[in-house]
Structure formats: structure tokens, C-alpha cells
Amino acid sequence: MSDNTPTPSITAASLQPELWTSSSNDALQIYITDSDGTALNFHPNFTYPIFGDSEQIFGYRDLVIFLCFDHCTFYPFLNVKYSDRLNDDTLEDPRAKLLSYLPESTVFKDEAKWADSISKEKEDFKIPGELIGDVFTLGEDKYGIYKLDLKNAQGLELHKRLQILVLLFIEAGSYIDHQDELWDIYVMYKVTDEKTPSIIGFCTAYNYWKYGGFDKFDSNQQEVRKKISQFIVLPMFQGLKLGGHFYNKLFEYWMQDPSVIEVVVEDPNESFDDLRDRCDLTRLCQNTIKVASVDLALINSEWATKLRQEQKLEKRQFSRLLEMILLYQLEHSLTNVTRKQVRLFIKKRLYEKNKEILDGLDEPTRLDKLQTAYASLEQDYKRILSGLSLHKRSLDTTEASSKKFKLNV
Ligand SMILES: CC(=O)SCCNC(=O)CCNC(=O)[C@H](O)C(C)(C)COP(=O)(O)OP(=O)(O)OC[C@H]1O[C@@H](n2cnc3c(N)ncnc32)[C@H](O)[C@@H]1OP(=O)(O)O
């Protein structure tokens, strides 16, 4: 707009409010540079934690907000462009709003300065964390998972650069208190190019200390329940099984840590639930149990309790996995257990879980509610199981793995 053009006012805009209103989800464009210098672009899933419940920004025409990150250092850059702005001091300033959620290092507008800052950080770049487990290969690339050291300035800075993604990609996500030492942050990198690795995603987990009894307390034996709180794979790497590998590697790491007694997940969404169910099932059936040998008597015995504790799985998740294994057996004719027995077994858990509500209903309604819940769960289990091959793998590996995990079957 030229200097001589009068700035439009709110009253002028009220005639055509749609011209001056942008969806904040559409206006915000996130770019992540690639190792070859190009940038991949996507939109956020949510912006309401930043721009309010309506996810709209009023007062600008043709608004575009560029939020860019470097693939390796995750150095942030922000720019805000629009063709016109209403003359109103009370308008929300998207630049200020976003900067309040970004680290102080964020470069505004000055692209050359951003490029210089990245080059400087890359001169002697070192991932600001400790490698957990080994570097592993998938296809032609190598990956590693690093636990950030938040006491180290670079570790803390990386956390501050990454955390806005929690607001933008996880529903009801919020910032963690990084000063609380009970938080762990794990970052997955593609490390094929060791000098400039690329961030794939990250996960936060909280350590809940559990009082394990007087004896354990006295002998300084710590017991921790790990709660996965936030788990993100960057959009351009989603759907490539990288999230699954990230989760499996974390689980492997926690399996080896005797202080971790259980791994739980805080408010998983459907896609994370799917990933978790499929990974847990595959891990369990590859390493520990032979699918065809699971039956109702075994599930109701001490074996199940012991296996659950050994596998550090929470009760509900473990029950779901066993139920899915029973259904898998039925689908692949691997069992003498009948469909009716499996149905009654699953309904028993559903009844116990919802006893209070169900006991308040008359019998026909109660039976109907249970049947509806069962039918929908069965359908969901079948969806999760589709494409999984649990018994072939387990038959191949049972002998080798049974040496590692000796069970009292
Ligand atoms: C606790 C929380 O934080 S809940 C919030 C979770 N995070 C989000 O929603 C943020 C946005 N989304 C994301 O970041 C990602 O999409 C995630 C984390 C949900 C999933 O990560 P991705 O890398 O895309 O998943 P991945 O490609 O590994 O899994 C894809 C599929 O393979 C399955 N899978 C992955 N690894 C394995 C494995 N090792 N064995 C068996 N199945 C596997 C998954 O269940 C999934 O099934 P599908 O093909 O039917 O979709």
C-alpha cells in the first residue's frame, strides 16, 4: 500500500469482514529446511493455543506467517507478510504473539542473519544430548536417539526451539516445565550425515517415582513409572514407520533400565494408540510369547501377571494386547478357544471397567450396551491387527528369544 493511501478502518472492514479475516491454521506456514538447502512446507494441525479458539486472525489482508526451522540446529526464523492492515491499535499482532512462544534466538525477517546464525552453529555442531542405545540403520539411512541434557545451554535451547510443535501438532498439548528435573526429552535424528544430522522427531516423558515399600526405599532401589507425554514425528517423516522405531527404541532402552517398572502414555490420540498397539503386539510376539500358545487358562494364571510386569506394560494396555492376540488366533485358526469364549472374556473386562454405570441399568439394556461396546472394540481390534503377521514371526524367533526371556508357562 502506498504512503498516500488512507489506511482502512474497522468500520470499512465491517462491510467485508471475510477479506480481513484469515484462518490462523492456513496463514501459518511451517518450513523445515532439508539437508540439501531446500525447504519442506506444511501447515499446523492446531493454532488455538496461540491465536484463540476460533483459530482466526482479524485485521489483515492476504496474511502469511512464515515459521521456518533449520533441519539440524532447528534455528527458528519468523516473518509475517500481508497486503494491508486495518488501522486499529487493538489488533492482534501475529508477530508478537508467535515470538512469545518462541525462544529469544528467533530471527525476525532478516533471512541473511538467520542463514549466518545457522552456519555459525553448524561450524562445530554436536548433538546436545547423550546417545541412548546404538545408532541403527533403516534402508539406506542411519538413525540415533539422544536424550537432551537440559542443564546444558544448547540442550535447553534445542528444547525451546522444538516445543512450539507440541502446540501446533498435539491437541491440548502444552509446554512442559523444563526446570522440573523429572522430565526427559528424547530427540530422534537421522545421522547418515554425521556432521549435520537431521531432526526426525521428539518425545517427552515424565518420571513418576513410585514408593516400592520400606525395604526397597532403604536399600536405595528406585522405582519409576515412565509416562510418555508428548510424541511427535515431523510431518515430512510421518508414515515411514520412523515413529514406530522411535517408540520401540525408547521401550528397549527402558526395558534395560531396572529402575523403570512400567511405561504408560498420557492421553494418547488415535494415531499414537495405533502405533503403540501395533508396536507392543509385534514386540511381544516377536520376542516373548508364541501366539498359538496363549489360551484363556494361561491368561487367567500367574503367567499373565508376571509377563505384564516383565514387559513393563500397564494393566489396561496388557489386557488389550492379550484380547487382540485371542482375536488374532481366531482369525488365523490358531486356537481351540471358541469365538463365544473370547467374546465373554472381553465382555467380562468391559463389565468390570464400567460396573458402576452398568449395574444401574435393567438387564436387557445392560446386555445391549455391553454387546454394542464389544462389537465396536472387536472392529477396532481387527483394524489394528490388519496387516500384522504375528504368528509367522513368532514361530521364527520363539526359540532364539526364549533364551532371553525365560517364562514359567
Ligand atoms: C502421547 C502423545 O503425544 S499423543 C500425540 C501423538 N502425536 C501427534 O499426533 C502429533 C502428530 N503426529 C505424529 O507426530 C505422527 O503421525 C505419530 C507420532 C502419531 C506417528 O508417527 P509416524 O512416524 O507417522 O508413524 P509410523 O509411520 O511409525 O507408523 C505408521 C504405521 O505403522 C505402524 N507401525 C510403525 N512401526 C511399527 C512397527 N515397528 N511394527 C508394527 N507396526 C508399526 C503404525 O501403527 C502405523 O500404522 P498405519 O500404517 O496403519 O498408519
The ligand as an ORCA input file, in Angstrom:
! r2SCAN-3c Opt
* xyz 0 1
  C       1.171    -39.217     23.711
  C       1.014    -38.284     22.550
  O       1.850    -37.457     22.330
  S      -0.357    -38.427     21.573
  C       0.006    -37.401     20.199
  C       0.805    -38.107     19.147
  N       1.404    -37.125     18.250
  C       0.724    -36.494     17.261
  O      -0.462    -36.738     16.991
  C       1.498    -35.452     16.518
  C       1.320    -35.584     15.004
  N       1.564    -36.942     14.516
  C       2.790    -37.524     14.589
  O       3.766    -36.974     15.067
  C       2.919    -38.916     13.976
  O       1.964    -39.088     12.983
  C       2.756    -40.065     15.027
  C       3.764    -39.892     16.142
  C       1.363    -40.109     15.600
  C       3.039    -41.391     14.272
  O       4.342    -41.379     13.778
  P       4.672    -41.963     12.336
  O       6.145    -41.961     12.153
  O       3.857    -41.261     11.324
  O       4.140    -43.447     12.479
  P       4.731    -44.740     11.759
  O       4.994    -44.474     10.332
  O       5.825    -45.298     12.559
  O       3.503    -45.664     11.888
  C       2.703    -45.817     10.788
  C       2.105    -47.157     10.788
  O       2.930    -48.275     11.036
  C       2.640    -48.929     12.267
  N       3.971    -49.243     12.805
  C       5.005    -48.397     12.931
  N       6.099    -49.053     13.371
  C       5.743    -50.331     13.529
  C       6.438    -51.490     13.954
  N       7.721    -51.449     14.306
  N       5.770    -52.647     13.996
  C       4.475    -52.700     13.641
  N       3.768    -51.650     13.218
  C       4.388    -50.471     13.160
  C       1.822    -47.917     12.950
  O       0.926    -48.396     13.868
  C       1.078    -47.231     11.773
  O       0.053    -47.939     11.134
  P      -0.659    -47.414      9.762
  O       0.261    -47.706      8.624
  O      -1.902    -48.191      9.636
  O      -0.885    -45.938      9.924
*
